[in-house]
Amino acid sequence: MPQIKTDDHGNIIINVMVSLRRFSGRKKIIAPEDASNPPNSGDAILTALARAFHWKTLIENGDALSAEDIATRVKVDPSYVRRILRLNNISPRIISRILAGDVPKDISLAKLTRKMPVMWEEQEKLLFT
């Protein structure tokens, strides 16, 4: 519960207890009433999936020559584009579960963009067992 005080000079001082948590590589301020409902890491994953599919289409259609070309256009590091493009190799079952909002708390974008097994069954075992 916020504490509201007035100091000797008439200034209002509001004290609110918050905590800092890391979600998808970013620090977020979590107020006490929001602590039971933290930001969903699935949002970052969904955004990255959309980028991955879009960038793959750009390359396949010849609208972009490479990951480096895309990186130059969107002003990010080429290694980031290559990591995001890896999401195109994830099992369709995993992607379906992500799109349905069925993302276990221990699955992060960082985990999905690491080098994954080539076989879809192995990916599913790694992420969902």
N, C-alpha and C positions, 0 to 999 in steps of 0.2 A: 504494500500500500504506500503510495507516495506521501512524503512528509512535506508540508508547505509551511514555511516560516518567513517572517519579515525581520530583516536586520535593523540595526540602529539608524540606518540612513534611509529606510523605507523601501529598500530593494527586496524583492520576493525571491526566496531561495526554495527551490523544489529539489528534494532528494528522492531518487527512484533507484531501487536496487535492480541491477541488470547483470547479466552474465554475457561473456563473449564466448562464442563457439565457432568452430571452423566447419563450414559446409561448402563442399565443392571447391576447396582451395581458397575460400574467402572467409573473412571474419564477419560474423553477424552479431548484432546486439539483440539479445533475447530478454524481453521484459518478463517478469514473473508470471503474468497471466498467459504469456505466449510460450512458456517453457515446455508445456506438455504437447505443443504442436509446432515443432521446429520446421524451418524451411525444408522442402523436399529436394533431395539431391537428384531426384528424377527429372526436375526441371532442366538442370544443366545437361543431363543425358539426352533429353528430348531435343534440346537446342542443338547439341552436337550431332545427333543422328540426322536432323534436318540438314545441317551443313554438309555432313558426309554425303548424303544422297544427292544434294544439289551440286556439290563440287565434282562428284563422280560423273554426273550428267554433263557438266560443262566440259570435262576432259573427253568423255566418250563422243560428244557432239562436235568436238574440235573447237569449241568456244574458248577453251583454255588449253595451253600446251602442256602444262605440268603443274605439280604442286607448287613449285617455285613461282610460276606465273600467277596462280591463285593467291599465294602469299603476298606478292607484290601488289595485287589489286586490292586486297582487303587489309593490307598493312599489318601483317602478323609474320611471325617467324615461320619459315618453310617447314621446320620440324613439327610445329603445331599442326599445320595443314596435313602433313603425312600421318601424324598420330590420329587425327580425326578421320581421315580417309580409311584408316584400318577398320573403322566401325562398319564399313560395307562388307566385311568378311565375317561378321558375327552371324551366328545361327538365326534363321528366321523365327524359330521358337523363342529365342531370347528376346529378339526385337518385339515380337508380339506381346510377350509378357511385360516388357518395358512400356509399350504403348497402352497396355491395359492398366498401367499403374501398379503392377505387381513387381516392384523393385525392392528386394531385401535391403535392409539398412546398411549392410556391409558392402554393397555394390556401389562403387563410385565411378565417375567418369575416368579417373586415373586408372582404376583397375581394368576398365573396359578397353582403354587405349594402350595398355601394355601389350606386348607380344602374346597372342593367344594361340592355343593349339589350332591346327588347321582343321581337324575333324570336329564337326558340329557337336557330336555326342560328347566329346571330351570337353568342349567349351561349356556345355550345359552341366556336366558333372562338376566342373571347376567352380561355376558360379552359383548353382542352385542345390548343391548337396552338402 
